[in-house]
Amino acid sequence: MDADALRRSLSRMAHEIVERNRGVEDLVLVGILSKGDILARRLGAVLSELERRPVPTGGIDVTNHRDDLHLRSPSGDRPPSQVPTVDDRVVVLVDDVIWHGRTVRAAMDALLEYGRPRAVQLAVLVDRGHRELPIRPDFVGKNLPTSAEERVEVCLCETEGVDAVVLLA
């Protein structure tokens, strides 16, 4: 995906979110750090423009909720979670890539520390398949079938200076 394809995908996802939720009232976007929060802000901007009302956005660090902490070395400093009020709101979790589903599971666990949402929906830019948990995104920018050996890298202007989705062998 190049920058235009990424922009079109976010626009389409925003329209799908509005349609499914009959607007953006009571909607909150929470991006999974470190790229999901950037995508959540972009998606929030598109939603706000479409519906002419602000959509609260935030980011959540799921590090301490992962089931593979014992397998990973500690990651670098992440910004702290900044989660808007979620009680009785529809929360759209946003991430760049879904693979096994374990990060999303950790995000749902982390989210419950901030309150009790009325519903949780999932928006991902890329779904690469290979799920290990029964988690399925509600909104997908692009389905990208991959092998287990391949990697999907999402590059964003805010972090890499360019918008692109790259499949690496």
MOGIMO-V632396 format. One record per backbone hydrogen bond with DSSP energy under -1.0 kcal/mol. CO is the residue of the C=O (numbers start at 1). NH is the residue of the N-H. Records with the same first field share a line. If there is no record, write none. Layout:
CO=NH / NH
//
This chain:
1=165
2=6
3=7
4=8
5=9
6=10
7=11
8=12
9=13
10=14
11=15
12=16
13=17
14=18
15=19
16=20
17=21
18=23
24=27
26=90
28=92
29=58
30=94
31=60
32=36
35=39
36=40
37=41
38=42
39=43
40=44
41=45
42=46
43=47
44=48
45=49
46=50
47=51
48=52
56=29
58=31
59=82
60=33
62=65
63=66
68=71
82=59
86=89
89=118 / 119
90=28
91=121
92=30
93=123
94=32
95=125
96=126
98=128
100=132 / 133
101=105
102=106
103=107
104=108
105=109
106=110
107=111
108=112
110=113
111=114
116=88
119=91
121=93
122=138 / 139
123=95
124=141
125=142
126=98
127=144
133=135
139=124
142=127
151=168
153=166
155=164
156=159 / 160 / 161
164=155
166=153
168=151
//
